[in-house]
Amino acid sequence: MKTSFAAFRFVVLGLLVFGVLARAADTPTVTVKGYVLDSACAFTKDLAKPISKQCAISCANAGSPLVILTDKGTIYWPIADTTPSSGQNSKLLPHAGLKVIVTGKVYERGGSKAIVIQKIASQTGAK
């Protein structure tokens, strides 16, 4: 009986791992263009773009997560695809206050959008 239960648990665990991997494989890779700014300013001040690079850097250094705000007003929360997860400000700080082009996997849940950054570059000529 113990052997059957152990085999059953192994099969269930295998199916769960397969499901997670299949979901990650189905997640689309997209390119997003937008400004890197402080998440609080994006919501509370209803900004269309950052006030300044230094402002975004100051907020990030104070612990506020940086986000990507598109011209259409969509906010993308940069996330890690690792467990345990890690903050993404280090990837975004060099681009704080600037318009960027980001490529990565996008996840949606409850009206929110998150992106796992694979590539990020400041957009030439945009400020």
C-alpha positions as CSV (number, residue, x, y, z in Angstrom):
1,M,0.0,0.0,0.0
2,K,2.8,2.4,0.8
3,T,4.4,1.7,-2.6
4,S,1.2,2.6,-4.4
5,F,0.8,5.8,-2.5
6,A,4.5,6.8,-3.2
7,A,4.0,6.0,-6.9
8,F,0.8,8.0,-6.9
9,R,2.5,11.0,-5.3
10,F,5.4,10.8,-7.9
11,V,2.9,10.8,-10.8
12,V,1.0,13.8,-9.3
13,L,4.3,15.7,-8.8
14,G,5.4,14.9,-12.3
15,L,2.1,16.2,-13.7
16,L,2.4,19.4,-11.7
17,V,5.9,20.0,-12.9
18,F,4.9,19.3,-16.5
19,G,1.9,21.7,-16.2
20,V,4.1,24.5,-15.0
21,L,6.7,23.9,-17.7
22,A,4.0,23.7,-20.4
23,R,2.5,27.0,-19.2
24,A,5.8,28.8,-19.3
25,A,6.5,27.4,-22.8
26,D,3.1,28.8,-23.9
27,T,3.8,32.3,-22.6
28,P,4.4,34.6,-25.5
29,T,7.5,36.6,-25.9
30,V,6.6,40.2,-26.8
31,T,8.3,43.6,-27.3
32,V,7.1,46.5,-25.2
33,K,8.0,50.2,-25.6
34,G,7.5,52.6,-22.7
35,Y,9.0,54.7,-20.0
36,V,10.8,53.4,-17.0
37,L,9.4,55.2,-13.9
38,D,8.5,54.8,-10.3
39,S,5.4,52.6,-9.8
40,A,3.9,55.0,-7.2
41,C,4.1,58.0,-9.6
42,A,2.6,55.9,-12.4
43,F,-0.5,55.4,-10.2
44,T,-0.8,58.3,-7.8
45,K,0.4,61.1,-10.1
46,D,-1.1,59.7,-13.3
47,L,2.1,60.5,-15.1
48,A,2.4,59.8,-18.9
49,K,6.2,59.8,-18.6
50,P,8.7,60.3,-15.8
51,I,9.4,63.8,-14.4
52,S,13.1,63.2,-14.6
53,K,15.7,60.5,-14.7
54,Q,16.9,61.6,-11.2
55,C,13.4,61.4,-9.8
56,A,13.0,57.8,-11.0
57,I,16.4,56.9,-9.6
58,S,15.7,58.5,-6.2
59,C,12.4,56.6,-5.9
60,A,14.0,53.3,-6.9
61,N,16.9,53.8,-4.4
62,A,14.3,54.5,-1.7
63,G,12.8,51.0,-2.4
64,S,10.0,51.7,-4.9
65,P,9.8,49.2,-7.7
66,L,10.3,50.6,-11.2
67,V,7.7,49.8,-13.9
68,I,7.4,50.2,-17.6
69,L,4.6,52.6,-18.7
70,T,3.5,52.3,-22.4
71,D,2.1,55.2,-24.5
72,K,-1.3,53.6,-24.2
73,G,-1.1,53.7,-20.4
74,T,-0.5,50.0,-19.8
75,I,1.8,49.3,-16.8
76,Y,4.1,46.3,-17.0
77,W,5.6,45.1,-13.7
78,P,9.1,43.6,-14.3
79,I,9.4,40.2,-12.5
80,A,11.9,37.4,-12.2
81,D,11.0,33.9,-13.4
82,T,13.1,32.4,-10.6
83,T,12.2,31.0,-7.2
84,P,12.9,32.6,-4.9
85,S,12.1,35.7,-6.9
86,S,14.2,38.9,-7.0
87,G,13.6,42.5,-7.6
88,Q,14.2,43.9,-11.1
89,N,15.3,47.5,-10.3
90,S,18.9,46.6,-11.0
91,K,18.0,45.9,-14.6
92,L,15.9,49.0,-14.9
93,L,18.0,51.6,-13.1
94,P,20.4,52.3,-16.0
95,H,17.2,53.2,-18.0
96,A,15.3,55.1,-15.3
97,G,13.4,58.0,-16.7
98,L,14.1,56.9,-20.3
99,K,12.0,55.4,-23.0
100,V,12.9,51.7,-23.5
101,I,12.3,48.8,-25.8
102,V,11.9,45.6,-23.7
103,T,11.6,42.0,-25.0
104,G,10.4,39.3,-22.7
105,K,7.7,36.9,-21.6
106,V,4.4,38.6,-20.5
107,Y,2.1,37.3,-17.9
108,E,-1.4,38.6,-17.2
109,R,-3.5,38.1,-14.1
110,G,-6.4,40.0,-12.6
111,G,-5.9,42.9,-15.0
112,S,-2.2,43.3,-14.2
113,K,0.6,42.7,-16.6
114,A,4.1,41.5,-15.7
115,I,7.1,41.0,-17.9
116,V,10.2,38.8,-17.5
117,I,12.9,40.9,-19.1
118,Q,15.0,39.1,-21.6
119,K,16.4,42.2,-23.3
120,I,16.2,45.9,-22.6
121,A,17.6,48.9,-24.4
122,S,17.0,52.7,-24.2
123,Q,15.2,54.0,-27.2
124,T,17.3,56.3,-29.3
125,G,16.1,59.8,-29.5
126,A,13.4,59.4,-26.8
127,K,13.5,61.3,-23.6
